Amino acid sequence: MSLFRQFNANVQPLITKLKQGMRELSEHQSRLWVVTIKPEVGTSDTFVIDEDQFKEPLQWMVKKGYSSSMLQQVQTMPRSGVLVWHVGNQKHQLLRVK
């Protein structure tokens, strides 16, 4: 019986890490935002950002030039959360839908 306990003690932390990684992956792949970009002059554009369409978490935001502190805020955004920033001469409004 002690061999089983030793095996279980060694395997249990690995299983816990695996479960956590799977939850994080699932969360990454299910996030959805509506982003409105308003320039100082002209009409605004609205985008629906579905992370299932990208290879990396927050890939769209990185390409738009969001700073690391902005990315951190987006990363921890709750559902129905709203963030507003000025990026260059544009106002970005993010609403996390899912």
C-alpha positions in Angstrom: 0.0 0.0 0.0 2.9 2.4 0.6 4.0 2.1 -3.0 0.5 3.2 -4.1 0.6 6.2 -1.7 4.0 7.2 -3.0 2.8 6.9 -6.6 -0.3 8.9 -5.8 1.8 11.6 -4.0 4.0 12.0 -7.0 1.2 12.0 -9.7 -1.4 14.1 -7.9 0.6 17.5 -8.3 1.0 16.7 -12.0 -2.7 16.0 -12.4 -3.5 19.3 -10.6 -1.2 21.3 -13.0 -2.7 19.6 -16.0 -6.2 20.5 -14.9 -5.2 24.1 -14.3 -3.6 24.3 -17.8 -6.7 22.8 -19.4 -8.9 25.4 -17.7 -6.7 28.2 -18.8 -6.6 26.9 -22.4 -10.4 26.6 -22.4 -10.8 30.1 -21.0 -8.5 31.5 -23.7 -10.4 29.9 -26.4 -13.8 31.0 -25.3 -13.2 34.8 -24.9 -15.1 37.2 -27.1 -14.8 41.0 -27.2 -16.6 43.8 -29.0 -14.1 46.6 -29.8 -15.0 50.0 -31.1 -12.2 52.2 -32.4 -13.1 55.9 -32.7 -10.6 58.2 -34.5 -10.5 61.9 -33.6 -12.1 62.6 -37.0 -14.2 60.3 -39.1 -16.4 57.3 -38.4 -15.8 54.6 -35.9 -15.1 50.9 -36.6 -16.5 48.1 -34.5 -14.9 44.6 -34.4 -16.0 41.3 -32.9 -12.8 39.7 -31.6 -13.1 35.9 -31.1 -9.9 34.4 -29.7 -10.8 31.1 -31.3 -9.7 32.7 -34.5 -6.2 33.4 -33.3 -3.2 31.3 -32.4 -2.1 33.3 -29.3 -4.0 34.9 -26.4 -4.7 38.6 -27.0 -3.1 38.4 -30.5 -5.4 41.0 -32.0 -4.7 43.5 -29.2 -0.9 43.0 -29.6 -1.2 43.7 -33.3 -3.1 46.9 -32.5 -0.2 48.1 -30.3 -1.6 47.7 -26.8 1.0 48.1 -24.1 1.8 45.3 -21.7 -0.2 47.0 -18.9 -3.2 47.2 -21.2 -2.8 43.6 -22.2 -2.7 42.6 -18.5 -6.0 44.5 -17.9 -7.6 42.8 -20.9 -6.3 39.4 -19.6 -8.0 39.9 -16.3 -11.2 41.5 -17.6 -14.4 39.9 -16.3 -17.4 39.1 -18.5 -19.4 42.3 -19.2 -16.3 44.3 -18.3 -15.5 47.5 -20.2 -12.2 49.2 -20.8 -11.5 52.5 -22.6 -8.1 53.7 -23.7 -6.5 56.2 -26.1 -4.1 54.4 -28.5 -2.4 57.0 -30.6 -5.1 59.4 -31.9 -7.9 56.8 -31.5 -10.2 55.9 -28.6 -10.5 52.1 -28.1 -13.6 50.8 -26.2 -13.5 47.1 -25.3 -16.5 45.1 -24.0 -15.9 41.5 -23.0 -18.9 39.5 -24.0 -17.8 36.0 -23.2 
